[in-house]
Amino acid sequence: MIVTSKIQAGGARAKARCDELGTVPYSDQADGLFRPYLGPAHRATLGRLAQWMDEAGMSVETDAVGNIIGHYAGTTPDAPVLLLGSHVDSVRDGGRYDGMLGVMLGIEAVAHFSRSGQRFPFALEVIGFGDEEGSRFSTYMMGSRSAAGLAQTIDEGVTDREGITLRQALADWGLSSTRFRTAKRENVLAYIEAHIEQAPHLERASLPVSLVRGIASQYRYRVTIKGQAAHAGTAMHERRDALAAAAEAITAIESIGAAGPDDLVTTVGFLTVENGAPNVVPGHVVMTVDIRAVTPGLREEAARQVLETLEAISRRRGVTLECEQVQDLQGALCNEALNATLREAIIEATGHVPPVLLSQAGHDAMIMAHLAPMTMLFIRCEGGISHNPAEAVESDDVEAAHRTLVSFIKRVGEER
């Protein structure tokens, strides 16, 4: 049975509120969306979210890392917590629904139950994480890491583009990384994150929402290739061309990803030629290598192949190679029991049996999996486009996600 009536208004309102938050003062960018961690737009956004959470019947707090949390009490004071949420920060020139739609849908789900006065043997909390994107400082997921109680090495001396240190940005909010550990959420029953898919699979399947099997683990490397800068007139066999070596490496890295299972992806997303000129054989190249996979062990095997291939290319071409691992982000599999419950909720809400998709993008859910069982709900987005002003969702799809969350929460309550 497809649920209709009053519940539908929640999804439309969630989308409209995301649109509102895509403009000044909720963006630090006048001609688009940029909401960096601890910036003016972040502060304004938390104020607006607090208002909406209050209207939805929640008490509101901002924790020691700048996450906002709305709390809707359960039937007993010591009830465990079903946590819903996503992130509120954005990339520069980003889209309006990445992250924020999950927060809005959480608020609307609570508002639905608040209107009827319905309580559960667990509390409902909606959390809006800061710093998922790492778009201001060279950090990432400090909000969810703190909420999950994970130890972090934090350099408060890192600066943003304007030279403002993380220490100063925190101090401006009355915060300090020495207190991040106090942000850990306690007595969490489970975590669910609704998020746009950021891929075109749902669009191709003509379906509004889906289950998620898991979130990919990520390795990221900074690779420096040094050859010998030389005049462009140098004979070909005399050259130690760092850029030619990088070009061969890029093709090989792509081939390693393409030869693996569908959940393996390899990317060279950044390349720079130091002191490059039209009449100079390049002697110094820096590039990044990103390796992602959901299946346990697959990322590690691909990384081994990539590093061995880079070494072989460097030896054959007479260049030197330096590989620095700059990120090791562990993925997570969604909880099977939660996925079974979510599957039934999707069928009830949409009338469709949902596909089970993979997430190659990172999410706060992969961090929260260290704290409690977690699952994700993917929502169709136009063309699979994200991190882009062209990011778009249909109101009907957001309504389907809203109905699904309402059904999911009810079903978890029945299972307790």
C-alpha angles and dihedrals in degrees: 000000000000113000115226138157120068095001091068093065090064095064094048090049091049090056093045091051091051087054091051091051090053091075138066128315087030090052128056088208117076096205099042144351124307117150108168124186113279094000126131092266091052090054093047091047093053089052091054092045090051089055093051093045090052091050088051091058100261133130110231136216138166113219133217095277097044099263115144118223129190116197127204109185125236128224092278131038093239096046116140119248131251102204123207125180154094137203131304100197121090141201119255111283089005138160127271100235106045104111097340094074090062091053092048093049090051091053092048092050091054091045089056093057094039091058091058095037091238116161132185138210084260134050121246118228128183115202129192109198125211125216100022091134100042087217096146108034131023089263135097138199095001088146098055093036089057092045090051092050094241120157113247135193103220125185105203089188095071113114137214125226091281093052095253111145124227087240092059094044090052092046091053087061093042091252137128132187089232087075098045090103089067089065093073111127113232134214094011114177096189143329127230125185124193111203140162110262098240088208134072101244097104091045091053090048092048090231129132102216142010147186121257123225096196150318120258124250113234137214120186125189135188107216122197119192118191123190128147123293108225143161115284087240091067113121113260095240091053096056130108094191112186094190094051088051090050091049091054090046093051092053091048092049090051090050092052090054094045092050093056133077119292094265093060117091130171124193139182100198103164133040131166131181111214113226091352120181135167093249099043129088101229114251102177129040131171122194140161128236120202119191122185136175138156100206109088112254095013095098091050093050092048091049090052091053093046094050093046090049092050091051092050092049092049092051094048094048097042096240130128123242134208120184119188120185106222100172137030108175115176116219126213140218118233115249110265095216092051090047090053090054092045091050091058090046091053092049090050093046099043109016089235132110102236126232119236111237137185127236116222089175120081121247138183086250091074089059095043089054086077089063104039144346109293142191137179136220115210120210123203115254127190112271090344086274117157139156084042135097087242090068107130141172132186119243091229091057092050088049089053090051091049092051089047093054092048091051092045093053091048091050093049087052091052091050094054 
